[in-house]
């Protein structure tokens, strides 16, 4: 399993529009590519002078599937965010390979 992580610092003046767009449009579009099984949107809990920072983690089954996303979908989806929010955000992307995934199951 791999996680495609996108960390975004968004200007406070655009934050609410960006959050709405992420939840109503961008994340559903990412999942609609068929390359990701789930997405998790989190606020990074640090105080920033400029903007607010968020992390979006998209789970995919393999490095090959992630490479297909880059080749088939990434440019179009990135251009849309630039067209809407331009200079109001900065983003950096990281790829994570999951080594171990443990869930805590509580017995009743």
MORAZI-V495527 format. One record per residue. RES is the residue in three letters. D_LAST is the distance of its C-alpha to the last C-alpha in Angstrom with 1 decimal. Layout:
res=(RES;RES)
d_last=(D_LAST;D_LAST)
This chain:
res=(UNK;UNK;UNK;UNK;UNK;UNK;UNK;UNK;UNK;UNK;UNK;UNK;UNK;UNK;UNK;UNK;UNK;UNK;UNK;UNK;UNK;UNK;UNK;UNK;UNK;UNK;UNK;UNK;UNK;UNK;UNK;UNK;UNK;UNK;UNK;UNK;UNK;UNK;UNK;UNK;UNK;UNK;UNK;UNK;UNK;UNK;UNK;UNK;UNK;UNK;UNK;UNK;UNK;UNK;UNK;UNK;UNK;UNK;UNK;UNK;UNK;UNK;UNK;UNK;UNK;UNK;UNK;UNK;UNK;UNK;UNK;UNK;UNK;UNK;UNK;UNK;UNK;UNK;UNK;UNK;UNK;UNK;UNK;UNK;UNK;UNK;UNK;UNK;UNK;UNK;UNK;UNK;UNK;UNK;UNK;UNK;UNK;UNK;UNK;UNK;UNK;UNK;UNK;UNK;UNK;UNK;UNK;UNK)
d_last=(29.7;31.9;31.7;34.7;34.6;37.1;37.6;39.7;41.6;42.7;45.3;44.1;46.6;45.0;41.3;40.2;42.2;40.8;37.2;37.8;39.6;37.0;34.2;36.4;38.7;38.5;34.8;34.9;38.2;36.8;34.0;36.6;38.5;35.9;35.8;32.5;29.0;27.7;29.0;27.7;30.0;29.7;32.1;33.3;33.1;36.6;39.6;42.3;45.9;46.2;43.6;39.8;38.0;35.2;33.6;32.8;31.0;31.4;29.6;31.8;31.7;34.8;37.8;40.0;38.1;38.5;42.2;42.6;41.2;43.8;46.6;45.8;44.1;44.1;47.7;47.4;44.1;45.4;48.7;47.0;45.3;48.7;50.5;48.3;47.6;50.4;51.1;48.1;45.7;45.4;42.9;42.2;40.2;38.4;36.9;33.8;32.9;29.2;29.0;25.2;22.3;18.9;15.7;12.7;9.5;6.4;3.8;0.0)
